């Protein structure tokens, strides 16, 4: 047996090799919880709207009967009267007088516009109950009809369809712009305007055959096409989309970090080709942050302010929700939330309009 000598030094045993990093290791996106938080916020707002609807239905039921009127009329129901709010906005711009009949409706409209100016169309993706229902229908369609593989709408069809909501917005804006101040005053003070919320309730309580057919078609199309109503037909969303073009916040893509997996584009509810944009400046971007949450590469997608460093994507919903709450608090504090009409005045307006 050979033994080591002074002339043959002992060679140190080789150190163990470091463990190999698996080639399939994936980056864990720190913003992956954004969609779940968005669900929680949306469902909370939807539950609030449902409670408002139930309370308003109780108010209308008592107001159209001969019994005592003890139920309160929730001001938030006026958020479903955007045309009246648009008329009230023109009157405010001309006279500096706030709408006394549906003041909360005007406050909600201005809050939604302010949200879009600051944080893109985050009102649509984080607050709007119709947007929540549309997202739920997308969820059902993805898991039943398409098994998570949505067929993208061709660009040659998407663009003309998307223009429809802007045409509707243009029609309503032109109609309001043509109204002289006397006509605006007459409309806002009319029994028709006072009873508009009750008429809306009756529309959903007792829909006509045509209304049922239209709503059924919209539900079916929303199962087949991502957010069909929001993307192609909602004039409210069109207004907020125009305002969002002035927002300082936007999603930015780093082309050097991008691996072209296109997960961001697949996650986008508006099917914006995020993977091909350096900066997402589009009136269709709702600020939902689905693209950022779906990104598979670190430092690829982020939110930036014009001329500033990258910001947290959580800032978009935080700014949007804070703006909505700030407008609500300001409207309540300044008396621009509660209507000046008494409960008996609404009862009289309902009777004049034949609501039973």
C-alpha positions as CSV (number, residue, x, y, z in Angstrom):
1,X,0.0,0.0,0.0
2,X,1.4,3.4,-1.0
3,X,1.8,5.8,2.0
4,X,2.2,9.5,1.6
5,X,5.8,10.8,2.1
6,X,7.3,14.3,2.4
7,X,8.0,14.2,-1.3
8,X,4.4,13.3,-2.1
9,X,2.1,15.8,-0.4
10,X,-1.5,14.8,0.3
11,X,-3.9,16.3,-2.3
12,X,-7.0,17.8,-0.8
13,X,-10.3,16.1,-1.6
14,X,-12.4,18.1,-4.1
15,X,-15.2,20.2,-2.6
16,X,-18.8,19.0,-3.4
17,X,-20.3,20.7,-6.4
18,X,-23.0,23.2,-5.8
19,X,-26.5,21.9,-6.4
20,X,-27.7,22.5,-9.9
21,X,-30.4,25.1,-10.4
22,X,-33.3,23.4,-12.2
23,X,-33.7,24.8,-15.7
24,X,-37.5,24.9,-15.2
25,X,-37.3,27.2,-12.2
26,X,-39.8,30.0,-12.7
27,X,-39.9,33.5,-11.3
28,X,-42.6,34.2,-8.7
29,X,-44.5,37.4,-9.7
30,X,-44.8,39.5,-6.6
31,X,-48.0,41.1,-8.0
32,X,-49.8,37.8,-8.7
33,X,-52.4,38.5,-6.0
34,X,-53.7,41.6,-7.8
35,X,-56.5,39.7,-9.6
36,X,-57.7,38.2,-6.3
37,X,-57.7,41.5,-4.6
38,X,-59.6,42.9,-7.5
39,X,-62.2,40.2,-7.2
40,X,-62.6,41.1,-3.5
41,X,-63.0,44.8,-4.2
42,X,-65.4,44.2,-7.1
43,X,-67.6,41.8,-5.1
44,X,-67.7,44.2,-2.2
45,X,-69.0,47.0,-4.4
46,X,-71.4,44.6,-6.1
47,X,-72.8,43.7,-2.6
48,X,-73.1,47.3,-1.7
49,X,-75.0,48.0,-4.9
50,X,-77.3,45.1,-4.2
51,X,-78.1,46.5,-0.8
52,X,-78.8,49.9,-2.3
53,X,-81.1,48.3,-4.8
54,X,-83.0,46.4,-2.1
55,X,-83.4,49.5,0.0
56,X,-84.6,51.6,-3.0
57,X,-87.1,48.9,-4.0
58,X,-88.5,49.1,-0.5
59,X,-88.7,52.9,-0.8
60,X,-90.5,52.7,-4.2
61,X,-92.9,50.0,-2.9
62,X,-93.9,52.3,0.0
63,X,-94.0,55.4,-2.1
64,X,-96.4,53.9,-4.6
65,X,-98.8,52.7,-1.9
66,X,-101.1,54.6,0.4
67,X,-99.4,53.5,3.6
68,X,-96.7,55.3,5.7
69,X,-93.4,56.1,4.0
70,X,-90.8,55.0,6.4
71,X,-88.1,53.6,4.1
72,X,-85.2,55.9,3.0
73,X,-84.2,56.6,-0.5
74,X,-80.5,55.7,-0.9
75,X,-78.7,58.5,-2.9
76,X,-76.2,56.0,-4.4
77,X,-79.0,54.7,-6.7
78,X,-78.5,57.9,-8.8
79,X,-75.3,56.4,-10.1
80,X,-77.5,54.5,-12.5
81,X,-78.8,57.8,-14.1
82,X,-75.8,58.9,-16.2
83,X,-77.9,60.9,-18.7
84,X,-79.5,63.0,-15.9
85,X,-76.0,63.5,-14.5
86,X,-74.7,64.6,-17.8
87,X,-77.5,67.1,-18.1
88,X,-76.8,68.3,-14.6
89,X,-73.2,68.7,-15.4
90,X,-73.9,71.1,-18.3
91,X,-76.2,73.1,-16.0
92,X,-73.5,73.3,-13.4
93,X,-70.9,74.5,-16.0
94,X,-73.3,77.2,-17.2
95,X,-74.8,78.4,-13.9
96,X,-72.5,76.9,-11.1
97,X,-75.6,75.4,-9.5
98,X,-75.5,71.8,-8.5
99,X,-78.3,69.4,-9.4
100,X,-80.8,69.5,-6.4
101,X,-82.9,66.5,-7.6
102,X,-80.1,63.9,-8.2
103,X,-77.0,65.5,-6.7
104,X,-75.3,62.1,-5.9
105,X,-75.5,61.1,-9.6
106,X,-73.5,64.2,-10.6
107,X,-71.0,63.5,-7.8
108,X,-70.5,59.9,-8.9
109,X,-70.1,61.0,-12.6
110,X,-67.4,63.5,-11.6
111,X,-65.7,61.0,-9.3
112,X,-65.5,58.4,-12.1
113,X,-64.1,61.0,-14.5
114,X,-61.5,62.2,-11.9
115,X,-60.5,58.6,-11.3
116,X,-59.9,58.1,-15.1
117,X,-57.8,61.3,-15.2
118,X,-55.6,60.0,-12.4
119,X,-55.6,56.2,-12.8
120,X,-56.9,55.3,-16.2
121,X,-60.3,53.5,-16.4
122,X,-59.9,51.9,-13.0
123,X,-63.5,52.7,-12.2
124,X,-64.5,50.2,-14.9
125,X,-62.3,47.4,-13.7
126,X,-62.4,47.9,-9.9
127,X,-65.7,49.6,-9.0
128,X,-68.4,49.3,-11.7
129,X,-70.9,46.5,-10.9
130,X,-71.6,46.0,-14.6
131,X,-67.9,45.4,-15.1
132,X,-68.0,42.9,-12.3
133,X,-70.8,41.0,-13.9
134,X,-69.0,41.1,-17.2
135,X,-65.9,39.7,-15.6
136,X,-67.9,36.9,-14.0
137,X,-69.4,36.0,-17.4
138,X,-65.9,35.9,-18.9
139,X,-64.8,33.5,-16.0
140,X,-67.7,31.2,-16.8
141,X,-67.1,31.3,-20.6
142,X,-63.4,30.6,-20.1
143,X,-64.0,27.5,-18.0
144,X,-66.9,26.1,-20.0
145,X,-66.9,27.1,-23.6
146,X,-63.3,27.8,-24.3
147,X,-61.4,25.9,-21.6
148,X,-59.1,28.8,-20.9
149,X,-58.3,29.4,-24.6
150,X,-60.1,32.5,-25.6
151,X,-60.2,33.2,-29.4
152,X,-59.0,36.7,-29.9
153,X,-61.3,39.1,-31.8
154,X,-59.6,39.9,-35.1
155,X,-58.2,43.5,-35.3
156,X,-60.2,44.2,-38.5
157,X,-63.4,43.5,-36.5
158,X,-62.3,44.7,-33.1
159,X,-61.7,48.3,-34.2
160,X,-65.1,49.0,-35.8
161,X,-66.9,47.3,-32.9
162,X,-65.0,49.4,-30.4
163,X,-66.1,52.5,-32.2
164,X,-69.8,51.8,-31.5
165,X,-69.6,53.0,-27.9
166,X,-67.9,56.2,-29.0
167,X,-70.7,56.8,-31.5
168,X,-73.2,56.3,-28.6
169,X,-71.3,58.7,-26.4
170,X,-71.2,61.2,-29.3
171,X,-74.9,60.9,-29.7
172,X,-75.7,61.6,-26.0
173,X,-73.1,64.3,-25.8
174,X,-74.5,66.0,-28.9
175,X,-78.0,65.8,-27.6
176,X,-77.1,67.4,-24.3
177,X,-75.0,70.0,-26.0
178,X,-77.9,71.1,-28.1
179,X,-80.2,71.6,-25.1
180,X,-80.7,75.3,-24.2
181,X,-80.5,76.2,-20.5
182,X,-84.3,76.7,-20.3
183,X,-84.8,73.1,-21.6
184,X,-82.3,71.8,-19.1
185,X,-83.9,73.6,-16.2
186,X,-87.3,72.2,-17.3
187,X,-86.0,68.7,-17.6
188,X,-84.2,68.6,-14.2
189,X,-87.3,70.0,-12.4
190,X,-89.8,67.7,-14.2
191,X,-91.6,64.8,-12.6
192,X,-90.1,62.6,-15.3
193,X,-86.6,63.3,-14.0
194,X,-87.6,62.9,-10.4
195,X,-89.1,59.5,-11.2
196,X,-86.3,58.3,-13.5
197,X,-84.8,56.1,-10.8
198,X,-88.2,54.4,-10.2
199,X,-88.7,53.9,-13.9
200,X,-85.3,52.3,-14.1
201,X,-86.3,49.9,-11.3
202,X,-89.5,49.0,-13.1
203,X,-87.6,48.3,-16.3
204,X,-85.6,45.5,-14.5
205,X,-88.5,44.3,-12.4
206,X,-90.9,43.9,-15.4
207,X,-88.7,43.8,-18.5
208,X,-90.5,43.5,-21.9
209,X,-89.9,40.7,-24.3
210,X,-87.6,42.8,-26.3
211,X,-85.6,43.8,-23.3
212,X,-85.2,40.2,-22.2
213,X,-84.1,39.3,-25.7
214,X,-81.5,42.1,-25.7
215,X,-80.2,41.2,-22.3
216,X,-80.0,37.5,-23.2
217,X,-78.0,38.3,-26.3
218,X,-75.6,40.5,-24.3
219,X,-75.1,37.6,-21.8
220,X,-74.5,35.1,-24.6
221,X,-72.0,37.4,-26.3
222,X,-70.2,38.1,-23.1
223,X,-69.7,34.3,-22.7
224,X,-68.2,34.2,-26.2
225,X,-66.2,37.5,-26.3
226,X,-64.3,39.0,-23.4
227,X,-66.2,41.9,-21.8
228,X,-68.4,42.4,-24.8
229,X,-70.6,45.2,-23.3
230,X,-67.7,47.1,-21.8
231,X,-65.5,46.9,-24.8
232,X,-68.0,47.7,-27.5
233,X,-71.3,49.2,-26.3
234,X,-70.8,51.1,-23.0
235,X,-70.9,54.9,-23.6
236,X,-70.0,55.6,-20.0
237,X,-66.8,53.6,-20.5
238,X,-66.2,55.5,-23.7
239,X,-66.3,58.8,-21.8
240,X,-63.9,57.5,-19.1
241,X,-61.7,56.1,-21.9
242,X,-61.3,59.6,-23.4
243,X,-60.5,61.0,-20.0
244,X,-58.0,58.3,-19.3
245,X,-55.8,59.4,-22.2
246,X,-54.7,62.3,-19.9
247,X,-53.8,60.0,-17.1
248,X,-50.1,60.2,-16.0
249,X,-50.1,56.5,-15.1
250,X,-49.6,53.7,-17.6
251,X,-48.2,50.2,-18.0
252,X,-44.7,50.2,-19.5
253,X,-42.8,47.2,-21.0
254,X,-39.1,46.7,-21.0
255,X,-38.3,45.0,-24.4
256,X,-34.9,43.8,-23.1
257,X,-36.5,41.9,-20.2
258,X,-39.4,40.6,-22.3
259,X,-39.3,36.9,-23.3
260,X,-42.3,37.3,-25.7
261,X,-44.4,34.8,-23.9
262,X,-47.5,37.0,-24.5
263,X,-49.1,36.1,-21.2
264,X,-49.8,39.8,-20.7
265,X,-51.8,40.0,-23.9
266,X,-53.8,36.9,-23.1
267,X,-54.6,38.2,-19.7
268,X,-55.8,41.7,-20.9
269,X,-59.7,41.9,-20.9
270,X,-59.6,44.3,-23.8
271,X,-57.1,42.2,-25.7
272,X,-54.6,45.0,-26.1
273,X,-51.3,43.6,-27.6
274,X,-49.3,44.5,-24.5
275,X,-46.4,42.3,-25.6
276,X,-45.9,44.6,-28.6
277,X,-46.2,48.0,-26.8
278,X,-43.4,49.9,-25.1
279,X,-46.1,51.9,-23.2
280,X,-49.8,51.1,-23.0
281,X,-51.5,54.3,-24.0
282,X,-55.0,53.2,-25.0
283,X,-58.5,54.4,-24.2
284,X,-59.4,50.7,-23.8
285,X,-56.9,50.1,-20.9
286,X,-59.0,49.7,-17.7
287,X,-56.1,49.8,-15.3
288,X,-57.0,46.3,-14.1
289,X,-53.3,45.3,-13.8
290,X,-54.1,41.8,-15.2
291,X,-51.1,42.1,-17.6
292,X,-48.7,43.0,-14.8
293,X,-50.0,40.1,-12.6
294,X,-49.6,37.6,-15.5
295,X,-46.1,38.6,-16.5
296,X,-43.6,35.7,-16.3
297,X,-40.4,37.8,-16.4
298,X,-38.9,40.0,-13.6
299,X,-38.7,43.8,-14.3
300,X,-40.5,43.4,-17.6
301,X,-43.9,45.1,-16.9
302,X,-44.5,47.9,-14.5
303,X,-46.4,51.1,-13.9
304,X,-44.8,54.4,-14.6
305,X,-45.6,58.1,-14.4
306,X,-44.5,60.3,-17.3
307,X,-40.9,61.1,-16.9
308,X,-40.6,59.2,-13.5
309,X,-39.3,56.0,-12.3
310,X,-41.3,52.8,-12.1
311,X,-44.1,52.7,-9.5
312,X,-45.9,49.9,-7.8
313,X,-48.9,48.6,-9.8
314,X,-50.9,48.6,-6.6
315,X,-50.9,52.4,-6.9
316,X,-53.4,52.3,-9.7
317,X,-56.3,50.8,-7.6
318,X,-55.2,52.7,-4.5
319,X,-55.5,56.0,-6.3
320,X,-58.8,55.0,-7.9
321,X,-60.5,53.8,-4.7
322,X,-59.1,56.8,-2.8
323,X,-60.5,59.2,-5.3
324,X,-64.0,57.6,-5.2
325,X,-64.0,57.8,-1.4
326,X,-62.7,61.3,-1.4
327,X,-65.5,62.5,-3.7
328,X,-68.1,60.7,-1.6
329,X,-66.9,62.3,1.6
330,X,-66.6,65.8,0.0
331,X,-70.1,65.5,-1.5
332,X,-71.6,64.5,1.9
333,X,-69.7,67.2,3.7
334,X,-70.8,70.0,1.3
335,X,-74.4,68.9,1.0
336,X,-74.0,67.7,-2.6
337,X,-75.1,64.1,-1.9
338,X,-78.6,64.2,-0.5
339,X,-81.5,65.3,-2.6
340,X,-83.5,68.4,-1.7
341,X,-86.8,66.6,-2.6
342,X,-88.8,65.2,0.3
343,X,-90.0,61.6,0.3
344,X,-93.6,62.9,-0.3
345,X,-92.3,64.8,-3.4
346,X,-91.0,61.6,-4.9
347,X,-94.3,59.9,-4.1
348,X,-96.1,62.7,-6.0
349,X,-93.7,62.4,-8.9
350,X,-94.3,58.6,-9.1
351,X,-98.0,59.1,-9.2
352,X,-97.8,61.7,-11.9
353,X,-95.7,59.4,-14.0
354,X,-98.2,56.5,-13.4
355,X,-95.7,54.3,-11.4
356,X,-97.6,51.8,-9.3
